[in-house]
């Protein structure tokens, strides 16, 4: 039983050391953001915005088409019966 608790204690220490290393390295990388990275993210953000603006007319026309098709089917079934 004593051996099992020693193994668990050593695993907790290793996990704690790993977490401390990960937090330390991530804060070190986050502190120094290069200007090219900021420019790239800004450019990607503007590209996404332009794609989003271009997608809305397509979404609206598809929605109107689906509603129109379903209404046509509904009224054609009523007319046939």
PyMOL CGO cylinders between C-alpha atoms (Angstrom):
from pymol import cmd
from pymol.cgo import CYLINDER

trace = [
    CYLINDER, 0.00, 0.00, 0.00, 2.85, 2.34, 0.78, 0.3, 1, 1, 1, 1, 1, 1,
    CYLINDER, 2.85, 2.34, 0.78, 4.32, 1.71, -2.66, 0.3, 1, 1, 1, 1, 1, 1,
    CYLINDER, 4.32, 1.71, -2.66, 1.04, 2.70, -4.34, 0.3, 1, 1, 1, 1, 1, 1,
    CYLINDER, 1.04, 2.70, -4.34, 0.84, 6.01, -2.46, 0.3, 1, 1, 1, 1, 1, 1,
    CYLINDER, 0.84, 6.01, -2.46, 4.46, 6.77, -3.42, 0.3, 1, 1, 1, 1, 1, 1,
    CYLINDER, 4.46, 6.77, -3.42, 3.63, 6.16, -7.09, 0.3, 1, 1, 1, 1, 1, 1,
    CYLINDER, 3.63, 6.16, -7.09, 0.55, 8.39, -6.90, 0.3, 1, 1, 1, 1, 1, 1,
    CYLINDER, 0.55, 8.39, -6.90, 2.50, 11.14, -5.15, 0.3, 1, 1, 1, 1, 1, 1,
    CYLINDER, 2.50, 11.14, -5.15, 5.24, 11.04, -7.78, 0.3, 1, 1, 1, 1, 1, 1,
    CYLINDER, 5.24, 11.04, -7.78, 2.60, 11.24, -10.56, 0.3, 1, 1, 1, 1, 1, 1,
    CYLINDER, 2.60, 11.24, -10.56, 1.05, 14.32, -8.92, 0.3, 1, 1, 1, 1, 1, 1,
    CYLINDER, 1.05, 14.32, -8.92, 4.44, 16.01, -8.69, 0.3, 1, 1, 1, 1, 1, 1,
    CYLINDER, 4.44, 16.01, -8.69, 5.17, 15.23, -12.34, 0.3, 1, 1, 1, 1, 1, 1,
    CYLINDER, 5.17, 15.23, -12.34, 1.76, 16.53, -13.43, 0.3, 1, 1, 1, 1, 1, 1,
    CYLINDER, 1.76, 16.53, -13.43, 2.24, 19.70, -11.40, 0.3, 1, 1, 1, 1, 1, 1,
    CYLINDER, 2.24, 19.70, -11.40, 5.67, 20.26, -12.89, 0.3, 1, 1, 1, 1, 1, 1,
    CYLINDER, 5.67, 20.26, -12.89, 4.28, 19.75, -16.39, 0.3, 1, 1, 1, 1, 1, 1,
    CYLINDER, 4.28, 19.75, -16.39, 1.46, 22.23, -15.79, 0.3, 1, 1, 1, 1, 1, 1,
    CYLINDER, 1.46, 22.23, -15.79, 3.83, 24.82, -14.34, 0.3, 1, 1, 1, 1, 1, 1,
    CYLINDER, 3.83, 24.82, -14.34, 6.12, 24.47, -17.35, 0.3, 1, 1, 1, 1, 1, 1,
    CYLINDER, 6.12, 24.47, -17.35, 3.21, 24.80, -19.79, 0.3, 1, 1, 1, 1, 1, 1,
    CYLINDER, 3.21, 24.80, -19.79, 1.85, 27.91, -18.07, 0.3, 1, 1, 1, 1, 1, 1,
    CYLINDER, 1.85, 27.91, -18.07, 5.29, 29.49, -17.91, 0.3, 1, 1, 1, 1, 1, 1,
    CYLINDER, 5.29, 29.49, -17.91, 6.09, 28.85, -21.55, 0.3, 1, 1, 1, 1, 1, 1,
    CYLINDER, 6.09, 28.85, -21.55, 2.69, 30.01, -22.78, 0.3, 1, 1, 1, 1, 1, 1,
    CYLINDER, 2.69, 30.01, -22.78, 2.98, 33.27, -20.87, 0.3, 1, 1, 1, 1, 1, 1,
    CYLINDER, 2.98, 33.27, -20.87, 6.46, 33.81, -22.29, 0.3, 1, 1, 1, 1, 1, 1,
    CYLINDER, 6.46, 33.81, -22.29, 5.20, 33.28, -25.85, 0.3, 1, 1, 1, 1, 1, 1,
    CYLINDER, 5.20, 33.28, -25.85, 2.15, 35.48, -25.32, 0.3, 1, 1, 1, 1, 1, 1,
    CYLINDER, 2.15, 35.48, -25.32, 4.22, 38.37, -24.01, 0.3, 1, 1, 1, 1, 1, 1,
    CYLINDER, 4.22, 38.37, -24.01, 6.09, 38.91, -27.28, 0.3, 1, 1, 1, 1, 1, 1,
    CYLINDER, 6.09, 38.91, -27.28, 3.61, 39.06, -30.18, 0.3, 1, 1, 1, 1, 1, 1,
    CYLINDER, 3.61, 39.06, -30.18, 5.32, 40.00, -33.45, 0.3, 1, 1, 1, 1, 1, 1,
    CYLINDER, 5.32, 40.00, -33.45, 3.70, 42.76, -35.50, 0.3, 1, 1, 1, 1, 1, 1,
    CYLINDER, 3.70, 42.76, -35.50, 3.45, 40.47, -38.54, 0.3, 1, 1, 1, 1, 1, 1,
    CYLINDER, 3.45, 40.47, -38.54, 1.27, 38.09, -36.52, 0.3, 1, 1, 1, 1, 1, 1,
    CYLINDER, 1.27, 38.09, -36.52, -1.06, 40.91, -35.54, 0.3, 1, 1, 1, 1, 1, 1,
    CYLINDER, -1.06, 40.91, -35.54, -1.27, 42.06, -39.15, 0.3, 1, 1, 1, 1, 1, 1,
    CYLINDER, -1.27, 42.06, -39.15, -2.02, 38.51, -40.32, 0.3, 1, 1, 1, 1, 1, 1,
    CYLINDER, -2.02, 38.51, -40.32, -4.86, 38.09, -37.82, 0.3, 1, 1, 1, 1, 1, 1,
    CYLINDER, -4.86, 38.09, -37.82, -6.27, 41.48, -38.82, 0.3, 1, 1, 1, 1, 1, 1,
    CYLINDER, -6.27, 41.48, -38.82, -6.18, 40.50, -42.48, 0.3, 1, 1, 1, 1, 1, 1,
    CYLINDER, -6.18, 40.50, -42.48, -7.86, 37.15, -41.78, 0.3, 1, 1, 1, 1, 1, 1,
    CYLINDER, -7.86, 37.15, -41.78, -10.55, 38.93, -39.76, 0.3, 1, 1, 1, 1, 1, 1,
    CYLINDER, -10.55, 38.93, -39.76, -11.33, 41.33, -42.59, 0.3, 1, 1, 1, 1, 1, 1,
    CYLINDER, -11.33, 41.33, -42.59, -11.41, 38.44, -45.07, 0.3, 1, 1, 1, 1, 1, 1,
    CYLINDER, -11.41, 38.44, -45.07, -13.92, 36.58, -42.91, 0.3, 1, 1, 1, 1, 1, 1,
    CYLINDER, -13.92, 36.58, -42.91, -16.05, 39.70, -42.68, 0.3, 1, 1, 1, 1, 1, 1,
    CYLINDER, -16.05, 39.70, -42.68, -16.11, 40.09, -46.46, 0.3, 1, 1, 1, 1, 1, 1,
    CYLINDER, -16.11, 40.09, -46.46, -17.02, 36.40, -46.96, 0.3, 1, 1, 1, 1, 1, 1,
    CYLINDER, -17.02, 36.40, -46.96, -19.78, 36.76, -44.40, 0.3, 1, 1, 1, 1, 1, 1,
    CYLINDER, -19.78, 36.76, -44.40, -21.18, 39.79, -46.25, 0.3, 1, 1, 1, 1, 1, 1,
    CYLINDER, -21.18, 39.79, -46.25, -21.08, 37.86, -49.54, 0.3, 1, 1, 1, 1, 1, 1,
    CYLINDER, -21.08, 37.86, -49.54, -22.85, 34.82, -48.03, 0.3, 1, 1, 1, 1, 1, 1,
    CYLINDER, -22.85, 34.82, -48.03, -25.99, 36.61, -46.78, 0.3, 1, 1, 1, 1, 1, 1,
    CYLINDER, -25.99, 36.61, -46.78, -27.62, 37.12, -50.21, 0.3, 1, 1, 1, 1, 1, 1,
    CYLINDER, -27.62, 37.12, -50.21, -27.05, 33.44, -50.99, 0.3, 1, 1, 1, 1, 1, 1,
    CYLINDER, -27.05, 33.44, -50.99, -28.57, 32.34, -47.67, 0.3, 1, 1, 1, 1, 1, 1,
    CYLINDER, -28.57, 32.34, -47.67, -31.62, 34.56, -48.15, 0.3, 1, 1, 1, 1, 1, 1,
    CYLINDER, -31.62, 34.56, -48.15, -32.21, 33.38, -51.73, 0.3, 1, 1, 1, 1, 1, 1,
    CYLINDER, -32.21, 33.38, -51.73, -31.90, 29.72, -50.72, 0.3, 1, 1, 1, 1, 1, 1,
    CYLINDER, -31.90, 29.72, -50.72, -34.36, 30.23, -47.87, 0.3, 1, 1, 1, 1, 1, 1,
    CYLINDER, -34.36, 30.23, -47.87, -36.88, 31.92, -50.17, 0.3, 1, 1, 1, 1, 1, 1,
    CYLINDER, -36.88, 31.92, -50.17, -36.44, 29.13, -52.74, 0.3, 1, 1, 1, 1, 1, 1,
    CYLINDER, -36.44, 29.13, -52.74, -37.04, 26.36, -50.18, 0.3, 1, 1, 1, 1, 1, 1,
    CYLINDER, -37.04, 26.36, -50.18, -40.14, 28.09, -48.84, 0.3, 1, 1, 1, 1, 1, 1,
    CYLINDER, -40.14, 28.09, -48.84, -41.40, 28.67, -52.39, 0.3, 1, 1, 1, 1, 1, 1,
    CYLINDER, -41.40, 28.67, -52.39, -40.86, 25.03, -53.37, 0.3, 1, 1, 1, 1, 1, 1,
    CYLINDER, -40.86, 25.03, -53.37, -42.63, 23.74, -50.27, 0.3, 1, 1, 1, 1, 1, 1,
    CYLINDER, -42.63, 23.74, -50.27, -45.60, 26.08, -50.85, 0.3, 1, 1, 1, 1, 1, 1,
    CYLINDER, -45.60, 26.08, -50.85, -45.77, 25.04, -54.51, 0.3, 1, 1, 1, 1, 1, 1,
    CYLINDER, -45.77, 25.04, -54.51, -45.81, 21.37, -53.52, 0.3, 1, 1, 1, 1, 1, 1,
    CYLINDER, -45.81, 21.37, -53.52, -48.48, 22.00, -50.90, 0.3, 1, 1, 1, 1, 1, 1,
    CYLINDER, -48.48, 22.00, -50.90, -50.80, 23.87, -53.28, 0.3, 1, 1, 1, 1, 1, 1,
    CYLINDER, -50.80, 23.87, -53.28, -50.20, 21.45, -56.17, 0.3, 1, 1, 1, 1, 1, 1,
    CYLINDER, -50.20, 21.45, -56.17, -51.24, 18.54, -53.95, 0.3, 1, 1, 1, 1, 1, 1,
    CYLINDER, -51.24, 18.54, -53.95, -54.43, 20.40, -52.96, 0.3, 1, 1, 1, 1, 1, 1,
    CYLINDER, -54.43, 20.40, -52.96, -55.21, 21.22, -56.58, 0.3, 1, 1, 1, 1, 1, 1,
    CYLINDER, -55.21, 21.22, -56.58, -54.69, 17.62, -57.68, 0.3, 1, 1, 1, 1, 1, 1,
    CYLINDER, -54.69, 17.62, -57.68, -57.07, 16.19, -55.09, 0.3, 1, 1, 1, 1, 1, 1,
]
cmd.load_cgo(trace, "trace")
